[in-house]
Amino acid sequence: MESIRQKQVGELIRRYFGMILTETGTNIYGRGKLVTVTDVKMTPDLLLAKIYISVYGTEDKPEVIMLMEDSHTQLRQALASKIGKQMRRMPDLEFFLDDTVDEMYRVDALLNRVNEEDKNKN
């Protein structure tokens, strides 16, 4: 279970990292892609931030994560410049693809197909 401090730091990083992606994201992963931070999970020692990213506008979503990992140092420095005074130590960043929205659409499509099949049977 996350502590209150873990949640606070995670929310702080989520907010500011989203701003950084808005400002400099196209330099990292190009135009035409919408990249949002869906969640940030902090380890208990607050030294690692697991950042969950949702990507729209491209089929090659893992490539966006790889490009962000390649720009890890630049992104971490940008985050440190925004929240460095609020943190004792800047956490390391790990990026993960958040596919919950994709799963939601897939399940919704399956339910719609089942409903259509039920209507056709009746």
Biopython code that builds the backbone (N, CA, C, O; Angstrom):
import numpy as np
from Bio.PDB.StructureBuilder import StructureBuilder

atoms = [
    (1, "MET", "N", (0.836, -1.176, 0.000)),
    (1, "MET", "CA", (0.000, 0.000, 0.000)),
    (1, "MET", "C", (0.885, 1.246, 0.000)),
    (1, "MET", "O", (1.887, 1.321, 0.711)),
    (2, "GLU", "N", (0.491, 2.201, -0.803)),
    (2, "GLU", "CA", (1.264, 3.435, -0.912)),
    (2, "GLU", "C", (1.037, 4.338, 0.292)),
    (2, "GLU", "O", (-0.075, 4.451, 0.808)),
    (3, "SER", "N", (2.110, 4.972, 0.720)),
    (3, "SER", "CA", (1.985, 5.943, 1.807)),
    (3, "SER", "C", (1.468, 7.266, 1.241)),
    (3, "SER", "O", (1.428, 7.469, 0.027)),
    (4, "ILE", "N", (1.081, 8.142, 2.132)),
    (4, "ILE", "CA", (0.596, 9.458, 1.708)),
    (4, "ILE", "C", (1.696, 10.198, 0.958)),
    (4, "ILE", "O", (1.434, 10.841, -0.059)),
    (5, "ARG", "N", (2.921, 10.111, 1.453)),
    (5, "ARG", "CA", (4.042, 10.807, 0.805)),
    (5, "ARG", "C", (4.301, 10.244, -0.591)),
    (5, "ARG", "O", (4.580, 11.006, -1.516)),
    (6, "GLN", "N", (4.215, 8.931, -0.757)),
    (6, "GLN", "CA", (4.396, 8.339, -2.077)),
    (6, "GLN", "C", (3.351, 8.879, -3.046)),
    (6, "GLN", "O", (3.670, 9.217, -4.186)),
    (7, "LYS", "N", (2.114, 8.958, -2.597)),
    (7, "LYS", "CA", (1.046, 9.476, -3.452)),
    (7, "LYS", "C", (1.271, 10.944, -3.793)),
    (7, "LYS", "O", (1.055, 11.359, -4.931)),
    (8, "GLN", "N", (1.704, 11.730, -2.807)),
    (8, "GLN", "CA", (1.949, 13.155, -3.048)),
    (8, "GLN", "C", (3.070, 13.364, -4.062)),
    (8, "GLN", "O", (2.935, 14.162, -4.990)),
    (9, "VAL", "N", (4.162, 12.652, -3.885)),
    (9, "VAL", "CA", (5.294, 12.791, -4.798)),
    (9, "VAL", "C", (4.917, 12.272, -6.185)),
    (9, "VAL", "O", (5.279, 12.877, -7.194)),
    (10, "GLY", "N", (4.196, 11.159, -6.237)),
    (10, "GLY", "CA", (3.751, 10.623, -7.518)),
    (10, "GLY", "C", (2.871, 11.604, -8.274)),
    (10, "GLY", "O", (3.024, 11.775, -9.483)),
    (11, "GLU", "N", (1.961, 12.243, -7.574)),
    (11, "GLU", "CA", (1.078, 13.229, -8.203)),
    (11, "GLU", "C", (1.868, 14.452, -8.662)),
    (11, "GLU", "O", (1.601, 14.994, -9.734)),
    (12, "LEU", "N", (2.826, 14.885, -7.867)),
    (12, "LEU", "CA", (3.675, 16.018, -8.238)),
    (12, "LEU", "C", (4.450, 15.710, -9.517)),
    (12, "LEU", "O", (4.504, 16.535, -10.428)),
    (13, "ILE", "N", (5.044, 14.530, -9.582)),
    (13, "ILE", "CA", (5.802, 14.130, -10.768)),
    (13, "ILE", "C", (4.869, 13.982, -11.961)),
    (13, "ILE", "O", (5.219, 14.396, -13.066)),
    (14, "ARG", "N", (3.688, 13.399, -11.761)),
    (14, "ARG", "CA", (2.736, 13.236, -12.867)),
    (14, "ARG", "C", (2.370, 14.588, -13.470)),
    (14, "ARG", "O", (2.348, 14.747, -14.691)),
    (15, "ARG", "N", (2.087, 15.542, -12.622)),
    (15, "ARG", "CA", (1.675, 16.873, -13.087)),
    (15, "ARG", "C", (2.798, 17.557, -13.871)),
    (15, "ARG", "O", (2.581, 18.028, -14.987)),
    (16, "TYR", "N", (3.981, 17.610, -13.291)),
    (16, "TYR", "CA", (5.083, 18.326, -13.934)),
    (16, "TYR", "C", (5.655, 17.563, -15.123)),
    (16, "TYR", "O", (6.087, 18.181, -16.097)),
    (17, "PHE", "N", (5.667, 16.239, -15.064)),
    (17, "PHE", "CA", (6.171, 15.475, -16.202)),
    (17, "PHE", "C", (5.228, 15.628, -17.393)),
    (17, "PHE", "O", (5.676, 15.665, -18.539)),
    (18, "GLY", "N", (3.928, 15.716, -17.127)),
    (18, "GLY", "CA", (2.972, 15.988, -18.201)),
    (18, "GLY", "C", (3.247, 17.328, -18.865)),
    (18, "GLY", "O", (3.156, 17.448, -20.087)),
    (19, "MET", "N", (3.581, 18.334, -18.067)),
    (19, "MET", "CA", (3.939, 19.649, -18.620)),
    (19, "MET", "C", (5.194, 19.555, -19.484)),
    (19, "MET", "O", (5.270, 20.163, -20.552)),
    (20, "ILE", "N", (6.163, 18.800, -19.018)),
    (20, "ILE", "CA", (7.413, 18.646, -19.773)),
    (20, "ILE", "C", (7.136, 17.983, -21.114)),
    (20, "ILE", "O", (7.687, 18.402, -22.132)),
    (21, "LEU", "N", (6.294, 16.958, -21.130)),
    (21, "LEU", "CA", (5.965, 16.298, -22.393)),
    (21, "LEU", "C", (5.230, 17.244, -23.331)),
    (21, "LEU", "O", (5.435, 17.201, -24.544)),
    (22, "THR", "N", (4.378, 18.094, -22.779)),
    (22, "THR", "CA", (3.675, 19.070, -23.604)),
    (22, "THR", "C", (4.659, 20.061, -24.222)),
    (22, "THR", "O", (4.536, 20.419, -25.393)),
    (23, "GLU", "N", (5.632, 20.500, -23.431)),
    (23, "GLU", "CA", (6.591, 21.505, -23.894)),
    (23, "GLU", "C", (7.639, 20.940, -24.848)),
    (23, "GLU", "O", (7.948, 21.568, -25.860)),
    (24, "THR", "N", (8.189, 19.769, -24.543)),
    (24, "THR", "CA", (9.341, 19.269, -25.301)),
    (24, "THR", "C", (9.124, 17.899, -25.920)),
    (24, "THR", "O", (10.049, 17.343, -26.513)),
    (25, "GLY", "N", (7.938, 17.346, -25.799)),
    (25, "GLY", "CA", (7.701, 15.992, -26.274)),
    (25, "GLY", "C", (7.916, 15.804, -27.758)),
    (25, "GLY", "O", (8.450, 14.776, -28.175)),
    (26, "THR", "N", (7.512, 16.778, -28.574)),
    (26, "THR", "CA", (7.662, 16.613, -30.022)),
    (26, "THR", "C", (9.127, 16.519, -30.424)),
    (26, "THR", "O", (9.437, 15.930, -31.460)),
    (27, "ASN", "N", (10.035, 17.083, -29.638)),
    (27, "ASN", "CA", (11.466, 16.948, -29.921)),
    (27, "ASN", "C", (11.942, 15.521, -29.680)),
    (27, "ASN", "O", (12.940, 15.092, -30.260)),
    (28, "ILE", "N", (11.239, 14.792, -28.835)),
    (28, "ILE", "CA", (11.658, 13.441, -28.471)),
    (28, "ILE", "C", (11.015, 12.394, -29.376)),
    (28, "ILE", "O", (11.713, 11.565, -29.959)),
    (29, "TYR", "N", (9.698, 12.429, -29.494)),
    (29, "TYR", "CA", (9.004, 11.367, -30.223)),
    (29, "TYR", "C", (8.299, 11.843, -31.479)),
    (29, "TYR", "O", (7.607, 11.051, -32.119)),
    (30, "GLY", "N", (8.444, 13.094, -31.854)),
    (30, "GLY", "CA", (7.909, 13.592, -33.120)),
    (30, "GLY", "C", (6.491, 14.119, -33.004)),
    (30, "GLY", "O", (5.852, 14.050, -31.954)),
    (31, "ARG", "N", (6.033, 14.643, -34.117)),
    (31, "ARG", "CA", (4.692, 15.236, -34.178)),
    (31, "ARG", "C", (3.640, 14.170, -34.467)),
    (31, "ARG", "O", (3.951, 13.065, -34.911)),
    (32, "GLY", "N", (2.399, 14.530, -34.204)),
    (32, "GLY", "CA", (1.288, 13.651, -34.542)),
    (32, "GLY", "C", (0.976, 12.589, -33.503)),
    (32, "GLY", "O", (0.093, 11.757, -33.714)),
    (33, "LYS", "N", (1.677, 12.606, -32.402)),
    (33, "LYS", "CA", (1.433, 11.625, -31.346)),
    (33, "LYS", "C", (0.969, 12.360, -30.093)),
    (33, "LYS", "O", (1.531, 13.386, -29.710)),
    (34, "LEU", "N", (-0.046, 11.822, -29.478)),
    (34, "LEU", "CA", (-0.525, 12.370, -28.210)),
    (34, "LEU", "C", (-0.047, 11.439, -27.101)),
    (34, "LEU", "O", (-0.444, 10.276, -27.035)),
    (35, "VAL", "N", (0.800, 11.959, -26.245)),
    (35, "VAL", "CA", (1.380, 11.168, -25.160)),
    (35, "VAL", "C", (0.959, 11.806, -23.845)),
    (35, "VAL", "O", (1.194, 12.992, -23.615)),
    (36, "THR", "N", (0.335, 11.008, -22.983)),
    (36, "THR", "CA", (-0.111, 11.516, -21.692)),
    (36, "THR", "C", (0.422, 10.627, -20.569)),
    (36, "THR", "O", (0.656, 9.433, -20.751)),
    (37, "VAL", "N", (0.600, 11.235, -19.428)),
    (37, "VAL", "CA", (1.019, 10.504, -18.231)),
    (37, "VAL", "C", (-0.249, 10.088, -17.503)),
    (37, "VAL", "O", (-1.010, 10.939, -17.042)),
    (38, "THR", "N", (-0.479, 8.791, -17.397)),
    (38, "THR", "CA", (-1.699, 8.311, -16.753)),
    (38, "THR", "C", (-1.518, 8.067, -15.264)),
    (38, "THR", "O", (-2.460, 8.225, -14.488)),
    (39, "ASP", "N", (-0.309, 7.680, -14.860)),
    (39, "ASP", "CA", (-0.087, 7.385, -13.447)),
    (39, "ASP", "C", (1.405, 7.392, -13.152)),
    (39, "ASP", "O", (2.227, 7.169, -14.040)),
    (40, "VAL", "N", (1.741, 7.647, -11.912)),
    (40, "VAL", "CA", (3.125, 7.554, -11.441)),
    (40, "VAL", "C", (3.097, 6.812, -10.114)),
    (40, "VAL", "O", (2.407, 7.219, -9.179)),
    (41, "LYS", "N", (3.839, 5.737, -10.040)),
    (41, "LYS", "CA", (3.966, 4.954, -8.809)),
    (41, "LYS", "C", (5.376, 5.136, -8.268)),
    (41, "LYS", "O", (6.360, 4.980, -8.992)),
    (42, "MET", "N", (5.458, 5.466, -6.995)),
    (42, "MET", "CA", (6.743, 5.687, -6.337)),
    (42, "MET", "C", (7.101, 4.480, -5.475)),
    (42, "MET", "O", (6.231, 3.857, -4.866)),
    (43, "THR", "N", (8.387, 4.161, -5.432)),
    (43, "THR", "CA", (8.846, 3.134, -4.506)),
    (43, "THR", "C", (8.835, 3.729, -3.097)),
    (43, "THR", "O", (8.843, 4.951, -2.951)),
    (44, "PRO", "N", (8.817, 2.897, -2.064)),
    (44, "PRO", "CA", (8.758, 3.417, -0.688)),
    (44, "PRO", "C", (9.897, 4.370, -0.325)),
    (44, "PRO", "O", (9.705, 5.273, 0.489)),
    (45, "ASP", "N", (11.084, 4.181, -0.915)),
    (45, "ASP", "CA", (12.202, 5.083, -0.608)),
    (45, "ASP", "C", (12.200, 6.344, -1.474)),
    (45, "ASP", "O", (13.084, 7.189, -1.334)),
    (46, "LEU", "N", (11.222, 6.478, -2.360)),
    (46, "LEU", "CA", (11.040, 7.643, -3.239)),
    (46, "LEU", "C", (12.207, 7.853, -4.201)),
    (46, "LEU", "O", (12.410, 8.966, -4.687)),
    (47, "LEU", "N", (12.968, 6.812, -4.480)),
    (47, "LEU", "CA", (14.112, 6.937, -5.378)),
    (47, "LEU", "C", (13.832, 6.415, -6.778)),
    (47, "LEU", "O", (14.694, 6.503, -7.652)),
    (48, "LEU", "N", (12.648, 5.875, -7.004)),
    (48, "LEU", "CA", (12.277, 5.391, -8.330)),
    (48, "LEU", "C", (10.832, 5.767, -8.610)),
    (48, "LEU", "O", (9.933, 5.486, -7.817)),
    (49, "ALA", "N", (10.627, 6.407, -9.750)),
    (49, "ALA", "CA", (9.279, 6.758, -10.198)),
    (49, "ALA", "C", (8.959, 5.910, -11.422)),
    (49, "ALA", "O", (9.645, 5.991, -12.441)),
    (50, "LYS", "N", (7.917, 5.102, -11.313)),
    (50, "LYS", "CA", (7.446, 4.304, -12.443)),
    (50, "LYS", "C", (6.349, 5.112, -13.120)),
    (50, "LYS", "O", (5.257, 5.279, -12.578)),
    (51, "ILE", "N", (6.659, 5.611, -14.312)),
    (51, "ILE", "CA", (5.762, 6.514, -15.024)),
    (51, "ILE", "C", (5.023, 5.725, -16.092)),
    (51, "ILE", "O", (5.638, 5.126, -16.974)),
    (52, "TYR", "N", (3.689, 5.732, -16.004)),
    (52, "TYR", "CA", (2.851, 5.015, -16.955)),
    (52, "TYR", "C", (2.358, 6.002, -18.005)),
    (52, "TYR", "O", (1.759, 7.029, -17.686)),
    (53, "ILE", "N", (2.627, 5.665, -19.267)),
    (53, "ILE", "CA", (2.381, 6.552, -20.393)),
    (53, "ILE", "C", (1.323, 5.937, -21.296)),
    (53, "ILE", "O", (1.341, 4.739, -21.575)),
    (54, "SER", "N", (0.399, 6.782, -21.748)),
    (54, "SER", "CA", (-0.601, 6.376, -22.724)),
    (54, "SER", "C", (-0.283, 7.095, -24.029)),
    (54, "SER", "O", (-0.038, 8.302, -24.030)),
    (55, "VAL", "N", (-0.287, 6.358, -25.147)),
    (55, "VAL", "CA", (0.117, 6.908, -26.443)),
    (55, "VAL", "C", (-1.026, 6.750, -27.437)),
    (55, "VAL", "O", (-1.601, 5.671, -27.576)),
    (56, "TYR", "N", (-1.347, 7.847, -28.127)),
    (56, "TYR", "CA", (-2.371, 7.842, -29.173)),
    (56, "TYR", "C", (-1.756, 8.406, -30.447)),
    (56, "TYR", "O", (-0.799, 9.178, -30.391)),
    (57, "GLY", "N", (-2.301, 8.025, -31.581)),
    (57, "GLY", "CA", (-1.858, 8.590, -32.854)),
    (57, "GLY", "C", (-0.768, 7.797, -33.541)),
    (57, "GLY", "O", (-0.215, 8.254, -34.541)),
    (58, "THR", "N", (-0.446, 6.622, -33.031)),
    (58, "THR", "CA", (0.541, 5.763, -33.670)),
    (58, "THR", "C", (0.266, 4.314, -33.270)),
    (58, "THR", "O", (-0.236, 4.035, -32.181)),
    (59, "GLU", "N", (0.600, 3.421, -34.162)),
    (59, "GLU", "CA", (0.467, 1.997, -33.851)),
    (59, "GLU", "C", (1.722, 1.463, -33.160)),
    (59, "GLU", "O", (1.676, 0.441, -32.474)),
    (60, "ASP", "N", (2.837, 2.161, -33.346)),
    (60, "ASP", "CA", (4.109, 1.707, -32.780)),
    (60, "ASP", "C", (4.355, 2.369, -31.424)),
    (60, "ASP", "O", (5.266, 3.182, -31.269)),
    (61, "LYS", "N", (3.535, 2.008, -30.460)),
    (61, "LYS", "CA", (3.607, 2.616, -29.131)),
    (61, "LYS", "C", (4.892, 2.283, -28.380)),
    (61, "LYS", "O", (5.432, 3.157, -27.703)),
    (62, "PRO", "N", (5.407, 1.051, -28.472)),
    (62, "PRO", "CA", (6.671, 0.763, -27.772)),
    (62, "PRO", "C", (7.836, 1.627, -28.261)),
    (62, "PRO", "O", (8.777, 1.882, -27.509)),
    (63, "GLU", "N", (7.775, 2.075, -29.517)),
    (63, "GLU", "CA", (8.837, 2.940, -30.032)),
    (63, "GLU", "C", (8.879, 4.263, -29.261)),
    (63, "GLU", "O", (9.957, 4.785, -28.978)),
    (64, "VAL", "N", (7.707, 4.800, -28.924)),
    (64, "VAL", "CA", (7.649, 6.050, -28.163)),
    (64, "VAL", "C", (8.311, 5.858, -26.797)),
    (64, "VAL", "O", (9.057, 6.723, -26.339)),
    (65, "ILE", "N", (8.038, 4.732, -26.154)),
    (65, "ILE", "CA", (8.661, 4.439, -24.856)),
    (65, "ILE", "C", (10.178, 4.327, -25.014)),
    (65, "ILE", "O", (10.929, 4.831, -24.177)),
    (66, "MET", "N", (10.630, 3.667, -26.087)),
    (66, "MET", "CA", (12.072, 3.534, -26.322)),
    (66, "MET", "C", (12.721, 4.897, -26.552)),
    (66, "MET", "O", (13.819, 5.151, -26.057)),
    (67, "LEU", "N", (12.049, 5.778, -27.301)),
    (67, "LEU", "CA", (12.583, 7.122, -27.535)),
    (67, "LEU", "C", (12.663, 7.913, -26.232)),
    (67, "LEU", "O", (13.603, 8.678, -26.016)),
    (68, "MET", "N", (11.676, 7.723, -25.374)),
    (68, "MET", "CA", (11.705, 8.404, -24.075)),
    (68, "MET", "C", (12.837, 7.854, -23.209)),
    (68, "MET", "O", (13.499, 8.610, -22.498)),
    (69, "GLU", "N", (13.059, 6.550, -23.266)),
    (69, "GLU", "CA", (14.166, 5.962, -22.506)),
    (69, "GLU", "C", (15.507, 6.465, -23.024)),
    (69, "GLU", "O", (16.438, 6.675, -22.247)),
    (70, "ASP", "N", (15.606, 6.659, -24.350)),
    (70, "ASP", "CA", (16.835, 7.213, -24.918)),
    (70, "ASP", "C", (17.070, 8.643, -24.436)),
    (70, "ASP", "O", (18.216, 9.070, -24.300)),
    (71, "SER", "N", (16.000, 9.379, -24.179)),
    (71, "SER", "CA", (16.086, 10.770, -23.708)),
    (71, "SER", "C", (15.939, 10.860, -22.191)),
    (71, "SER", "O", (15.612, 11.920, -21.659)),
    (72, "HIS", "N", (16.176, 9.765, -21.507)),
    (72, "HIS", "CA", (15.990, 9.665, -20.058)),
    (72, "HIS", "C", (16.695, 10.791, -19.310)),
    (72, "HIS", "O", (16.095, 11.441, -18.453)),
    (73, "THR", "N", (17.959, 11.021, -19.630)),
    (73, "THR", "CA", (18.742, 12.039, -18.916)),
    (73, "THR", "C", (18.151, 13.427, -19.116)),
    (73, "THR", "O", (18.010, 14.194, -18.163)),
    (74, "GLN", "N", (17.808, 13.742, -20.356)),
    (74, "GLN", "CA", (17.214, 15.048, -20.663)),
    (74, "GLN", "C", (15.892, 15.234, -19.919)),
    (74, "GLN", "O", (15.640, 16.302, -19.360)),
    (75, "LEU", "N", (15.051, 14.204, -19.909)),
    (75, "LEU", "CA", (13.753, 14.294, -19.232)),
    (75, "LEU", "C", (13.929, 14.425, -17.719)),
    (75, "LEU", "O", (13.211, 15.185, -17.069)),
    (76, "ARG", "N", (14.870, 13.694, -17.172)),
    (76, "ARG", "CA", (15.112, 13.757, -15.724)),
    (76, "ARG", "C", (15.634, 15.134, -15.318)),
    (76, "ARG", "O", (15.248, 15.668, -14.278)),
    (77, "GLN", "N", (16.514, 15.709, -16.144)),
    (77, "GLN", "CA", (17.025, 17.050, -15.851)),
    (77, "GLN", "C", (15.915, 18.091, -15.938)),
    (77, "GLN", "O", (15.851, 19.006, -15.117)),
    (78, "ALA", "N", (15.036, 17.952, -16.938)),
    (78, "ALA", "CA", (13.921, 18.890, -17.072)),
    (78, "ALA", "C", (12.996, 18.792, -15.861)),
    (78, "ALA", "O", (12.515, 19.807, -15.355)),
    (79, "LEU", "N", (12.750, 17.565, -15.400)),
    (79, "LEU", "CA", (11.911, 17.378, -14.220)),
    (79, "LEU", "C", (12.597, 17.947, -12.975)),
    (79, "LEU", "O", (11.946, 18.564, -12.132)),
    (80, "ALA", "N", (13.898, 17.741, -12.864)),
    (80, "ALA", "CA", (14.642, 18.267, -11.713)),
    (80, "ALA", "C", (14.600, 19.790, -11.679)),
    (80, "ALA", "O", (14.557, 20.386, -10.603)),
    (81, "SER", "N", (14.611, 20.417, -12.844)),
    (81, "SER", "CA", (14.556, 21.882, -12.860)),
    (81, "SER", "C", (13.194, 22.396, -12.400)),
    (81, "SER", "O", (13.084, 23.521, -11.914)),
    (82, "LYS", "N", (12.154, 21.571, -12.554)),
    (82, "LYS", "CA", (10.806, 21.987, -12.148)),
    (82, "LYS", "C", (10.528, 21.686, -10.668)),
    (82, "LYS", "O", (9.925, 22.502, -9.971)),
    (83, "ILE", "N", (10.968, 20.515, -10.195)),
    (83, "ILE", "CA", (10.590, 20.106, -8.833)),
    (83, "ILE", "C", (11.788, 19.881, -7.919)),
    (83, "ILE", "O", (11.628, 19.386, -6.803)),
    (84, "GLY", "N", (12.971, 20.234, -8.373)),
    (84, "GLY", "CA", (14.186, 19.959, -7.608)),
    (84, "GLY", "C", (14.191, 20.539, -6.212)),
    (84, "GLY", "O", (14.757, 19.941, -5.297)),
    (85, "LYS", "N", (13.573, 21.692, -6.031)),
    (85, "LYS", "CA", (13.573, 22.324, -4.709)),
    (85, "LYS", "C", (12.581, 21.670, -3.754)),
    (85, "LYS", "O", (12.644, 21.885, -2.544)),
    (86, "GLN", "N", (11.669, 20.875, -4.296)),
    (86, "GLN", "CA", (10.672, 20.209, -3.466)),
    (86, "GLN", "C", (11.081, 18.786, -3.090)),
    (86, "GLN", "O", (10.414, 18.135, -2.287)),
    (87, "MET", "N", (12.175, 18.309, -3.672)),
    (87, "MET", "CA", (12.620, 16.936, -3.447)),
    (87, "MET", "C", (14.035, 16.942, -2.877)),
    (87, "MET", "O", (14.877, 17.741, -3.286)),
    (88, "ARG", "N", (14.280, 16.055, -1.941)),
    (88, "ARG", "CA", (15.624, 15.911, -1.392)),
    (88, "ARG", "C", (16.541, 15.281, -2.436)),
    (88, "ARG", "O", (17.640, 15.770, -2.696)),
    (89, "ARG", "N", (16.069, 14.194, -3.023)),
    (89, "ARG", "CA", (16.807, 13.513, -4.091)),
    (89, "ARG", "C", (15.868, 13.298, -5.252)),
    (89, "ARG", "O", (14.706, 12.933, -5.070)),
    (90, "MET", "N", (16.373, 13.525, -6.436)),
    (90, "MET", "CA", (15.564, 13.348, -7.636)),
    (90, "MET", "C", (15.455, 11.853, -7.932)),
    (90, "MET", "O", (16.478, 11.180, -8.058)),
    (91, "PRO", "N", (14.237, 11.320, -8.044)),
    (91, "PRO", "CA", (14.102, 9.886, -8.303)),
    (91, "PRO", "C", (14.517, 9.520, -9.723)),
    (91, "PRO", "O", (14.469, 10.345, -10.635)),
    (92, "ASP", "N", (14.917, 8.290, -9.885)),
    (92, "ASP", "CA", (15.187, 7.764, -11.215)),
    (92, "ASP", "C", (13.837, 7.513, -11.881)),
    (92, "ASP", "O", (12.836, 7.296, -11.198)),
    (93, "LEU", "N", (13.809, 7.543, -13.210)),
    (93, "LEU", "CA", (12.555, 7.404, -13.943)),
    (93, "LEU", "C", (12.556, 6.123, -14.756)),
    (93, "LEU", "O", (13.537, 5.804, -15.428)),
    (94, "GLU", "N", (11.461, 5.395, -14.693)),
    (94, "GLU", "CA", (11.227, 4.236, -15.557)),
    (94, "GLU", "C", (9.912, 4.467, -16.273)),
    (94, "GLU", "O", (8.948, 4.941, -15.672)),
    (95, "PHE", "N", (9.869, 4.134, -17.558)),
    (95, "PHE", "CA", (8.680, 4.375, -18.365)),
    (95, "PHE", "C", (8.010, 3.057, -18.724)),
    (95, "PHE", "O", (8.667, 2.084, -19.093)),
    (96, "PHE", "N", (6.681, 3.052, -18.607)),
    (96, "PHE", "CA", (5.888, 1.877, -18.931)),
    (96, "PHE", "C", (4.716, 2.304, -19.797)),
    (96, "PHE", "O", (4.158, 3.388, -19.622)),
    (97, "LEU", "N", (4.355, 1.449, -20.723)),
    (97, "LEU", "CA", (3.206, 1.706, -21.576)),
    (97, "LEU", "C", (1.942, 1.312, -20.827)),
    (97, "LEU", "O", (1.807, 0.172, -20.382)),
    (98, "ASP", "N", (1.031, 2.241, -20.692)),
    (98, "ASP", "CA", (-0.243, 1.982, -20.016)),
    (98, "ASP", "C", (-1.273, 1.643, -21.085)),
    (98, "ASP", "O", (-1.705, 2.509, -21.846)),
    (99, "ASP", "N", (-1.655, 0.391, -21.132)),
    (99, "ASP", "CA", (-2.588, -0.043, -22.172)),
    (99, "ASP", "C", (-3.996, -0.273, -21.634)),
    (99, "ASP", "O", (-4.779, -0.991, -22.255)),
    (100, "THR", "N", (-4.326, 0.315, -20.507)),
    (100, "THR", "CA", (-5.665, 0.110, -19.943)),
    (100, "THR", "C", (-6.746, 0.696, -20.843)),
    (100, "THR", "O", (-7.830, 0.123, -20.954)),
    (101, "VAL", "N", (-6.470, 1.830, -21.489)),
    (101, "VAL", "CA", (-7.463, 2.425, -22.387)),
    (101, "VAL", "C", (-7.655, 1.533, -23.607)),
    (101, "VAL", "O", (-8.785, 1.339, -24.056)),
    (102, "ASP", "N", (-6.567, 0.986, -24.151)),
    (102, "ASP", "CA", (-6.673, 0.066, -25.281)),
    (102, "ASP", "C", (-7.471, -1.173, -24.896)),
    (102, "ASP", "O", (-8.302, -1.648, -25.670)),
    (103, "GLU", "N", (-7.219, -1.692, -23.703)),
    (103, "GLU", "CA", (-7.976, -2.849, -23.220)),
    (103, "GLU", "C", (-9.451, -2.510, -23.060)),
    (103, "GLU", "O", (-10.318, -3.329, -23.367)),
    (104, "MET", "N", (-9.735, -1.310, -22.583)),
    (104, "MET", "CA", (-11.118, -0.879, -22.416)),
    (104, "MET", "C", (-11.834, -0.864, -23.766)),
    (104, "MET", "O", (-12.965, -1.337, -23.874)),
    (105, "TYR", "N", (-11.180, -0.321, -24.795)),
    (105, "TYR", "CA", (-11.776, -0.294, -26.132)),
    (105, "TYR", "C", (-11.964, -1.710, -26.677)),
    (105, "TYR", "O", (-12.968, -1.999, -27.327)),
    (106, "ARG", "N", (-11.000, -2.587, -26.413)),
    (106, "ARG", "CA", (-11.097, -3.961, -26.902)),
    (106, "ARG", "C", (-12.276, -4.681, -26.248)),
    (106, "ARG", "O", (-13.041, -5.365, -26.927)),
    (107, "VAL", "N", (-12.422, -4.529, -24.934)),
    (107, "VAL", "CA", (-13.536, -5.156, -24.220)),
    (107, "VAL", "C", (-14.860, -4.564, -24.682)),
    (107, "VAL", "O", (-15.839, -5.291, -24.849)),
    (108, "ASP", "N", (-14.897, -3.256, -24.890)),
    (108, "ASP", "CA", (-16.107, -2.599, -25.374)),
    (108, "ASP", "C", (-16.498, -3.131, -26.750)),
    (108, "ASP", "O", (-17.678, -3.368, -27.011)),
    (109, "ALA", "N", (-15.517, -3.320, -27.629)),
    (109, "ALA", "CA", (-15.797, -3.862, -28.958)),
    (109, "ALA", "C", (-16.324, -5.292, -28.858)),
    (109, "ALA", "O", (-17.239, -5.670, -29.590)),
    (110, "LEU", "N", (-15.751, -6.086, -27.956)),
    (110, "LEU", "CA", (-16.238, -7.455, -27.768)),
    (110, "LEU", "C", (-17.675, -7.467, -27.252)),
    (110, "LEU", "O", (-18.496, -8.259, -27.715)),
    (111, "LEU", "N", (-17.978, -6.593, -26.298)),
    (111, "LEU", "CA", (-19.344, -6.520, -25.774)),
    (111, "LEU", "C", (-20.327, -6.070, -26.850)),
    (111, "LEU", "O", (-21.440, -6.589, -26.933)),
    (112, "ASN", "N", (-19.919, -5.110, -27.670)),
    (112, "ASN", "CA", (-20.782, -4.672, -28.768)),
    (112, "ASN", "C", (-21.031, -5.802, -29.754)),
    (112, "ASN", "O", (-22.146, -5.960, -30.250)),
    (113, "ARG", "N", (-20.003, -6.586, -30.042)),
    (113, "ARG", "CA", (-20.156, -7.704, -30.966)),
    (113, "ARG", "C", (-21.107, -8.753, -30.387)),
    (113, "ARG", "O", (-21.940, -9.301, -31.110)),
    (114, "VAL", "N", (-20.987, -9.033, -29.088)),
    (114, "VAL", "CA", (-21.889, -9.989, -28.438)),
    (114, "VAL", "C", (-23.324, -9.474, -28.486)),
    (114, "VAL", "O", (-24.251, -10.239, -28.752)),
    (115, "ASN", "N", (-23.512, -8.172, -28.230)),
    (115, "ASN", "CA", (-24.855, -7.587, -28.303)),
    (115, "ASN", "C", (-25.434, -7.697, -29.705)),
    (115, "ASN", "O", (-26.619, -7.991, -29.860)),
    (116, "GLU", "N", (-24.621, -7.468, -30.724)),
    (116, "GLU", "CA", (-25.086, -7.586, -32.113)),
    (116, "GLU", "C", (-25.472, -9.029, -32.423)),
    (116, "GLU", "O", (-26.477, -9.273, -33.091)),
    (117, "GLU", "N", (-24.680, -9.982, -31.943)),
    (117, "GLU", "CA", (-24.998, -11.391, -32.175)),
    (117, "GLU", "C", (-26.303, -11.769, -31.482)),
    (117, "GLU", "O", (-27.104, -12.526, -32.031)),
    (118, "ASP", "N", (-26.521, -11.239, -30.264)),
    (118, "ASP", "CA", (-27.773, -11.506, -29.553)),
    (118, "ASP", "C", (-28.963, -10.919, -30.299)),
    (118, "ASP", "O", (-30.015, -11.554, -30.374)),
    (119, "LYS", "N", (-28.816, -9.729, -30.845)),
    (119, "LYS", "CA", (-29.900, -9.101, -31.607)),
    (119, "LYS", "C", (-30.206, -9.893, -32.864)),
    (119, "LYS", "O", (-31.368, -10.032, -33.245)),
    (120, "ASN", "N", (-29.170, -10.414, -33.515)),
    (120, "ASN", "CA", (-29.366, -11.189, -34.738)),
    (120, "ASN", "C", (-30.036, -12.531, -34.453)),
    (120, "ASN", "O", (-30.760, -13.047, -35.305)),
    (121, "LYS", "N", (-29.810, -13.102, -33.276)),
    (121, "LYS", "CA", (-30.439, -14.371, -32.914)),
    (121, "LYS", "C", (-31.920, -14.184, -32.639)),
    (121, "LYS", "O", (-32.726, -15.070, -32.924)),
    (122, "ASN", "N", (-32.280, -13.036, -32.087)),
    (122, "ASN", "CA", (-33.688, -12.781, -31.745)),
    (122, "ASN", "C", (-34.382, -12.261, -32.923)),
    (122, "ASN", "O", (-35.578, -11.978, -32.861)),
]
sb = StructureBuilder()
sb.init_structure("model")
sb.init_model(0)
sb.init_chain("A")
sb.init_seg("    ")
for serial, (resi, resn, name, xyz) in enumerate(atoms, 1):
    if name == "N":
        sb.init_residue(resn, " ", resi, " ")
    sb.init_atom(name, np.array(xyz, "f"), 0.0, 1.0, " ", f" {name:<3s}", serial, name[0])
structure = sb.get_structure()
